[in-house]
Amino acid sequence: MTTSSLPNALDWLVEGSNGPTLVIGRSASPFAAGLAGQPLTLVDRDRAGVSAMLRRAPSAIPLVAAAEALPLAPCTFERVLLAQSFHQLAPGLALSEFARVLRPGGRLGISYTVRDDSVPWVKRLVALVRQVDAQAMSGDYGTDSLQALDDSAYFPTVETRAFRRWVPIDRDGLLSMVERTPVAQQLDDATRDALLADVAALYENAARPPEPLLLPYRVLCWRARVDHTELTAPLDLPDDGLQIQL
């Protein structure tokens, strides 16, 4: 059992492709760190985001820009990588930009890390929190936005794979995680204290000291090779020409 599957996910996303890589968004900083030392360009829409990424890959080229309007030459990169952020973009604009800056045969890679609620102690944790808010910890991560990739003519063949990730969490960490949730922040002091007491009891019943609990996640990955046909195809008019009616 490993504490993190991120290296495996990154290996799969970039498998069989080499060359310059465009890493988009602060949330993809772990990818930048994993590829540090390779030719990288780091993009975020604000300077603070680029600075945070650059700390993970100091030799990379930084660029402040929107993913939907990249000030980059066509056919520059072998790979474009994103994590946890595709749902925040305008998919039609972003996918056409990714296709434009990818070299022929280049590949787009996207990942989302989502909590795995199938583990028994996590099920009990979710049930506790939902006693005070039935919609809490619902796990809306934004993965539904990847339907746009499945539908894109620029990326006609999409592969998917999931990796397991285990994140150690101790008693204080679990209490802090629950206390920071929006539902806990909105509770009165007495109700919040009761919820945290129940969470502490859950931890003590589930953990095997001195080992921490392992919070389970799935790293969901998509990779797709670019097809430039749609970017370069001529406009086919009907045989009788174009008719304009006023």
N, C-alpha and C positions, 0 to 999 in steps of 0.2 A: 504494500500500500504506500503510495507516495503522497506527500503533502501538496504537491502541485503538478498539474499536467500541462501547464502552459508551454514548457519547452516542446513537449510532444505535439501540441496543437500547432505551434509555430513551425515545427519541422514538417508537418503535414501540409500546412498552407503554402510553404515555399518549396515543397518537394519538386525536384526536376526543373526548377527555374533558377537562374543565376543572373546577376547583373544589377544595375541601379534599381533601387527600391524607393517608392514614395509611401511614407507612413503618414496617415491623416488622422489628426485629432489627438488631444492630450490623453484620452482614454486608451490609445494604442501605444503609450509610452513603454509598456513591457516588451512590445515587439521591437521597438527601437533599441532597447537595451539588449535584447537577444541577438540583434543583428549588428550591434556596435562594431565598428571597424570595417564594415562593408560600405560601399557607396550608398549613402542614404540622403534623402531629402525629407525634412520634417515640416509638416504643414498644420497650422491651426489658425482659426479665424481671429485670435487675439494674441498679443505679444506675450502675455503671461503664460498662455498655453504652450507656445513655442519654446519659451524659456524652460518650462518644466520638462518638456521632451528633450531639450538639448542637454539637460543635466544627466539624462540617461544614456545619451550618445553624443559626447562632446565633439566628435570629429565630423558630425553630419552637417549638411547645409540647412539652415533654418529659413522658413518662409511663412510670412503672415498673409493668409489668403483664405477665401471661402472655397470649400470643396467643389461647389457648383460652378466656380469661375476661376480656374487655375491659370495663373499667368506663366504657363510653361509651354515649351515647344511640343508639337505632336511627336508621337513615337519616341519618347525619351526613356521610358521605364520598362523594365521587365516585370515588375510587380507593383501592385498597389494594395496596401494593407489598412484595414480599419478594425476597430474593436468597440463594441457597445455604443455605436454612434450612428449607424446607418439610418435609423428611424428619425433622427433629427435633421436629415437632409431632404431636399427636394429630389425624390428618386429619379425622375426623368432627366433632370439637368445633371445630377451627379453621375449617373451611369454613363451618359454620353461623354462627359468630361473624362471619366476614368478610361473609357474606350479610346478617346482621342490621344491621351498621353501615354498609353501603353504601346509598346512595340508590337508588330505582328507576332502572334503566338504568345504574347504576354498574358499575365494572369492577375485577376482580382481575388483577394482573400479577405473574408469578413468573419469575425467571431463575436459571440455573445456568451458571457458566463452567467448562468442562471442557477438559482438554488434548487437543490434536489430534495423535494419534500417527501420522498418515498421512505426515507430512513425513519424508524419508529420514534426516536427521541425528537426529531424535528417535527414529525406529525403532532406530537404532544405539545411542543412549543407553539406551533401555529394554532392549535386548538385553544391554548391558554389565552393567547392574544386576541383571538376572535371571540372570546367570551365578552370582551369589552367593545369590540368593533368587528362585526361579521365580515367586513371587506378588507380587514388588515392582512398584510403579508400575502397579497393576492398574486404577486409575482408577474406583473405586467412589465416585461423587460424590453419590449419593442421588437421582438423577433418576427412578429407578423409582417413587418415592413419588408422582409426578404422575399415576399411574393413578387415584388417589383423586379427582383433579380431573375426569378424564374420566368417572368414574362418578357424579359428584355431581349430584343433582337441582337443587341451588341454582345451578349453573353449567352449563346444558345445552349450550351451544355454546362450544367451546374452539378457539382459533386458536393455531398455533405458527409460530415462525420462528427461524432460526439466523443469527448474525452471526459474522464472523471477527474475531479479535483477535490482534494481534502484540505481544509484550512483549519489548523489547530485553534481552539478557542478555550480559554480558561473561564473560571466562574465570573471574575470581574469583567472580562471581555464580553461574556454573554449578557450580563446585566446591563452593561453600557450599551450594547447593541439594541436591546429592547427599549431601554430608556430613551434612546435617540429617535425611535420611530415616531412618526407624526401622531399616531394614536396615543402613545404614552404621554407625549407632550401636552395633549389636550385634556388629560384626566386631572381630576382634583387630587390633592396630595394623598388622601387616604386610599383612594382607589388605585393610584399609581404604586403606592407602597405595598398594597396587597398583591398586585400583579407581580411586582419584582420579587416578593417573598415566594410566590408560587414558582417563578422562574428559577430562583435559587434552589428551591427544593427539588425541582426537576433535574437541575444540574447535579446535585449531590446524589440523587438516585441513579442517574445514568452514567456518571463518570466513574472511572477506576483510578483513583489517585495513586501515584502522582501524575499520571498521564492526563492530558487535557482531553476534552471532547474534540471530535473532528467534524467540522461543519461541511456537509457535502454539497458540491456544485457539479454541474455539467458544463463543459466548454463546448458549445455548439459552433461548428465551423462550416463555412461555405467557400468553395473555390471554383472559379470559372475562367476559362480561356477566352480571350477577346476574339471577336469576329469583326473585321473592319468593313465587311461588305456593305453594311447599312450606312457607313460613313462616306463611302466613295461611289455608291451606285448612282447611275444617271437617272434623271427624271424621265419615266416612260409615259408619253402622252398617248391618248387614244388615236386610232388611225385617222379619224375625221378631224383631228386637231382639237385645240382648246376653244370652247365656245364660252363667251362672256355675255350674259344677259343683263341689261340694265332695266 
